[in-house]
Amino acid sequence: MGLISALGLGPREHIAIVGGGGKTSLCFALAEELLEAGTRVITTTTTKVRHREANRAPCVVFCPSGALSYEDLKEGLKRDGHIFVAQGLLASGKVEGINRAMADSLFLDLQVDHVIIEADGAAGRPVKAPAAQEPVIPSSATMVIAVIGLEALGRPLDPEIVFRPELFREITGLDDGETITPAALARVFQSPNGLFKGAPDSARRIAFLNKLDLLASEEEGRTLARLLLRDPHAPVERVVMGSLLRKEYLGIEELRN
């Protein structure tokens, strides 16, 4: 199953990707699949990404004044089908992302088929809890995908595994060194202060459980999927479990029953 099918994408979507464990990889894997399917796609970020990651797109368009250059964007889309949009290149080697208003304008005014936004950072950790200013999700987002790396399951809670561990402790009730369980990770998806914080009420919420290939058994991943889908108060509409590295995905809805 491809990503488009696993995620249940419609013909036109504004997608915000949050969490940890493979956000950037998901962003570009989905863009590549959409491009192959013949749709026009813009990738961007409302935070910062490494310049080399932005360059995974066929074309990078900088809007240094903070104002979108629609002619440049249209030209890039016509030529390459997929462009990455940013405000500028920073001395750190990262590119500065766009703000919420610019992201909304890309989707609403440019009428591109798909806009995919990396909407927060996790410093390379498989799991995170968002800070007060995170995530930065545009109001026009139609889908929010929260990503975790399944290699966190069974590991102790420590800063090598969890980004912002103090906030993770508040949400999950775990103490430092305690084992990260499916139930603990489910709370990170379900909490009002968790991964979907700031998502528009109308946006569909998808849980993406990445790096299934790093688990000895996929049953722990399925246990987490069941917890997310069977809770009548949970915000998650769909769970996708698989491996971006292996390009293997399973859209899970039958576990709701």
Summary of the structure (lengths in Angstrom):
residues: 257
radius of gyration: 17.5
end to end distance: 21.5
largest distance: 53.3
contacts: 894
relative contact order: 0.18
helix: 32%
strand: 25%
